Amino acid sequence: MSEFRNDLHKEVSELERKSATAARLFDIRRIIGGLFVIYGVIVTLAGINPSDADLKKAEGVHINLWTGLAMLVLGLFFLLWLKLRPAPAPNGAADGGPDA
């Protein structure tokens, strides 16, 4: 019975470790930040050299350039936030559990 309990405990500990890794990998800040950076680069590049028709439509404002730069800043903010305050590990996963 004790051997079964040890095996079960090891399996649960392994699942907790994998869950903590998955939680860090799929942190929503990483996804949002990455998408904003990618789209920010695309929109900024589109706004660097706008056509006369685009400028006239936007009443002279380089809207794609400003929007792209804002998206880049927001995306970098999310990625910086992720770097400075990573997702905490669940209880027991940080110290390796009682068997470590």
N, C-alpha and C positions, 0 to 999 in steps of 0.2 A: 504494500500500500504506500509506503514511504517513497519507493522508487517511482511509482506512478505520479505521486504528488510532485516530486522533483522534476520529472519530465514535463508535466503540465506547467509547472512554474517557469521552466526554461522556455517552453513554447510561448507562453504569455509574455514573457520578457522580450523575446525576439519580435513578437507582433507589435509590442509597444515601441520598440526601437524603430521598426519599419514605419510605423504610423507617424512617429516624430519626424523621420526623414521625409516622408511624403508631405507632411504639413508644411515643413520648411520649403520644400521644392515647389509646391503649388500655392505659396503665399500670394494672396490677391494683389498685394503691392507690387510684386514682381511682374505679374501679368499686366496690370494697369500701366505701370511705369514703362515696361517694354513696348506696349502698343502705342502709348503716347509718344515715346521717342521715335519709333519707326514712322508713325504718321506725321510727326512734327518735322522730321527730315524731309519727307515727301512734299508736304505743304510748303515748307520753307524754300525748297528748291523750285517749286512752281511759282513762288512769289518773288524770287530774285529778279527775274526779268519779265514783268507782266506786259501783256499786249496793251495797245492803246484802248481797245474795246473793253478790256477788263478794268482798266483804270477809270474809264468813263462810267462804267456800270457801278463801280464802287465810289464814285464821286471823288476821284483823285487819291483815295486812301489805298495804300499797299496792304490790303486786307489779308491776302494769303501770306505775305511775309510776316506780318505781326501775329497772325493766328498760329502760323508754324512755329515761330519763336516762343510763343506762349505755351504751345503744346510741348515743345522741347524742355522748357523750364519745368513744367508740371511733371513730365515723365522723369526727368532727372531728380526732382524732389522726391518722388515715390521711391526711386531706386536708392537714393541717399538715405531716406528714412528706413528702408529695409536693411541697409548696411549698418546704420547706427543703432537700430533697435530690432535685432532679429527676433523671430518668433521664439518664445520660450519653449524649452523641452518639457514634456509632461513629467509629472512627479515620478521619480524612480528611474527615468531614462537617463538622466544626467550623471548619476552616480553608478550606473551599471546594475542597479538592483542589489538585493541582499547577498547574492552569491559572488559578487565581484570582489 
